Every structure is written in C-alpha cells, then in structure tokens.
Amino acid sequence: MQEYTKEELILQITSLKRLNKELLIALQETERLEFEWTQNLGQWFWDFTLNEVTFNPLKAEAIGYLKEDLPEKVPYHFFTDKIHPDDKDEVMQLMTDHLKGDIPAWNTKYRIQAKDGSWKMYRDFGKVTERDEQGAPLFLKGIVFDITQEEQERNQLMARNQNLSNQMKKDTLTSLYNRTAVTVELAKHANQSKKYDLPLSVIFLKIDKYSEYEELFGVVLSEEILKVTGQIIQVAIQKNNHIAGRYRESVFLILLNDTQKEEAYILADTIRQTVLETLFDVPKHVSVSVVISKFNKEKTILELVNHVSKKLVTAVKNGGNQII
C-alpha cells in the first residue's frame, strides 16, 4: 500500500474538492437547461451527520433566494422551516418514517413560502443512500420539482369541472335542482335514512291551476310563476341547507334530512303562505298544494312517490291551497 506524505494528502484532498465542485457545477448547469421543460429544480444532497445540504441554486431561486441570501452552510431546516403549517406535519412524518427505515423513500408535495410571502408548490423525492452498521442514516439524496403552475392549472380545471357539474344539475328556469339531480338526491337521502336511522321528511309542492295559467297567459308569464316560486322555496330552505328541485313541470320536491314531520309542516306552511301573498305578473292569486310525508324505511322510493302523487291529486281536487 502506497504511503503519502501530509503535503501529498492535502494536495489530493484539494484536487478532489475541486473536481467535486466542477462536477456539481456541471450537473447543476445540465439541470438548469432542463428546468424550463420539466420544472426540475435539481438534485439535493444531505450529509446527515453534519446537517449540511448541497443543492442546485434553482431550488432556492424559485422561492426568491439568491446565493448571497443563503448562509455559507445551508442546514436541512432552512427549507423545512418554510413549509406551510398545514403541510409540515405530514411531510416531516414521511421523512421520519424513511429515516427510521419504515418506508423505502419519501415522495411528497407541499407548499413552501417564498421570500416575498407567496406560496409555491414543490414535489420532493428523497432517499437515504448510506447508513451506518446500526442502520442510522449517514447520507441522503433527492430531487425536487416546482409544480406550482401544474397545481394551479389542475385546481382551475377542477373548479371548472365542478361548476359544469353544478350547472348540469340545475333547472335553468328555477335554479333549483333539475328532475334528475333531485331524484338522485332523494335516493341518496333515503339510503342515509335507512343506514343511520335518521328521520327524512319529504315535501311535494304543486302550483294550483298551472295549466290554466299557461292557457290564459302564455308561456312567458306562466314560467315566471315557476321562477318566483322556486325563489321562494330557495329562501325558505337555505338556512337549514335542505335540498329542493323541480320534480316535474309545476311540481317541486323538497328533502329535509334529519327532520321530523312537525318541522316540515312549519316550513311547508311558510312557503304556502308566502306564495299566496306574493304579487305575480298575472292578474290572479297563485296558490300551492302541499303534501308532507315521512320516508318509511320499509317501503321503496317509488311507493313513496306514488303515495304522494295521489295525495297531491286529492289536494288539488279539494280546491288547492292546502297542506296534507
């Protein structure tokens, strides 16, 4: 084995440091060329024993920190201290689990605060590359990506999709749920009522003599009656977050989850009285007939609807403007 003098060892160490420095610069320049295409902020290296992190300057530049803003030796917590409070516990737990050897690596995304106070979104991959004989971590490496724009575009797309989904559920005339959507909600609430043994009250409301209004006053004025009635229903239910929809032409359905029939009656009578007192654009008083039913867990939704429909017919025949 060749022996070296102290001076020769110092020269070799110095040479290796220069080589490592040049290799790191070359790596960083290559990663910088790829940055605009991949949002790759480069690799990082963490000497766990010294708590020193070596990283591509892009990682700091992306959050507004230039080289002169950084300490000479950057500790691990320089970046972790800037993680959003709502994300930090989960990120730190993943890192801890990996450092202990419970998981093979970590792959996480988190919000990190930029120098100007704004928030960026990073995706971070990390792994221990060397452990001591007892399994304690000695050295780690990883790579980080700036996915801020990707996340913004994803959130915008999700918002547009949600808005489109909501629009597809709405009745364009009344802005309540349309028939399909309110029928789905009825099935959902009925299942919840059975599963959790919760009371479910159902209100069917029909505008009296609506076909006569169509014949006498035409489509525009008769549809105005539907629109205003829908607004009255919406105002009445909004405090309790009940669900309402236009079930068919002049019939509305209101679902009152976890509500007894007595409470449903108070709501139904409020709507009935408000409609009766409202001045519509037709030279007649408008009234509604209402049927309240408590969902019976032993019967089907179809049986409920058929039962209520017959009661509505009876209410109309008896002159309307009443609650059964």
Secondary structure as the mmCIF struct_conf table of DSSP 4:
data_model
#
loop_
_struct_conf.conf_type_id
_struct_conf.id
_struct_conf.beg_label_comp_id
_struct_conf.beg_label_asym_id
_struct_conf.beg_label_seq_id
_struct_conf.end_label_comp_id
_struct_conf.end_label_asym_id
_struct_conf.end_label_seq_id
HELX_RH_AL_P HELX_RH_AL_P1 LYS A 6 THR A 38
STRN STRN1 ASN A 40 ASP A 47
TURN_TY1_P TURN_TY1_P1 PHE A 48 ASN A 51
STRN STRN2 GLU A 52 PHE A 55
HELX_RH_AL_P HELX_RH_AL_P2 PRO A 57 GLU A 61
TURN_TY1_P TURN_TY1_P2 ALA A 62 GLY A 64
HELX_RH_3T_P HELX_RH_3T_P1 LYS A 67 ASP A 69
BEND BEND1 LEU A 70 LEU A 70
BEND BEND2 GLU A 72 LYS A 73
TURN_TY1_P TURN_TY1_P3 TYR A 76 TYR A 76
HELX_RH_AL_P HELX_RH_AL_P3 HIS A 77 THR A 80
TURN_TY1_P TURN_TY1_P4 ASP A 81 LYS A 82
STRN STRN3 ILE A 83 ILE A 83
HELX_RH_AL_P HELX_RH_AL_P4 PRO A 85 LEU A 99
TURN_TY1_P TURN_TY1_P5 LYS A 100 GLY A 101
BEND BEND3 ASP A 102 PRO A 104
STRN STRN4 TRP A 106 GLN A 113
TURN_TY1_P TURN_TY1_P6 LYS A 115 ASP A 116
BEND BEND4 GLY A 117 GLY A 117
STRN STRN5 TRP A 119 ARG A 131
TURN_TY1_P TURN_TY1_P7 GLU A 133 GLN A 134
BEND BEND5 GLY A 135 GLY A 135
STRN STRN6 PRO A 137 ASP A 146
HELX_RH_AL_P HELX_RH_AL_P5 THR A 148 LYS A 169
STRN STRN7 LYS A 170 LYS A 170
TURN_TY1_P TURN_TY1_P8 THR A 172 THR A 174
BEND BEND6 SER A 175 LEU A 176
STRN STRN8 TYR A 177 TYR A 177
HELX_RH_AL_P HELX_RH_AL_P6 ARG A 179 TYR A 196
TURN_TY1_P TURN_TY1_P9 ASP A 197 ASP A 197
STRN STRN9 LEU A 200 ILE A 207
TURN_TY1_P TURN_TY1_P10 ASP A 208 LYS A 209
HELX_RH_AL_P HELX_RH_AL_P7 TYR A 210 ILE A 237
HELX_RH_3T_P HELX_RH_3T_P2 GLN A 238 ASN A 240
TURN_TY1_P TURN_TY1_P11 ASN A 241 ASN A 241
STRN STRN10 ILE A 243 ARG A 248
TURN_TY1_P TURN_TY1_P12 GLU A 249 SER A 250
STRN STRN11 VAL A 251 ASN A 257
TURN_TY1_P TURN_TY1_P13 ASP A 258 ASP A 258
HELX_RH_AL_P HELX_RH_AL_P8 LYS A 261 GLU A 277
BEND BEND7 ASP A 281 LYS A 284
STRN STRN12 VAL A 288 LYS A 294
HELX_LH_PP_P HELX_LH_PP_P1 PHE A 295 ASN A 296
TURN_TY1_P TURN_TY1_P14 LYS A 297 GLU A 298
BEND BEND8 LYS A 299 LYS A 299
HELX_RH_AL_P HELX_RH_AL_P9 ILE A 301 LYS A 317
TURN_TY1_P TURN_TY1_P15 ASN A 318 GLY A 319
BEND BEND9 GLY A 320 ASN A 321
STRN STRN13 ILE A 323 ILE A 323
#
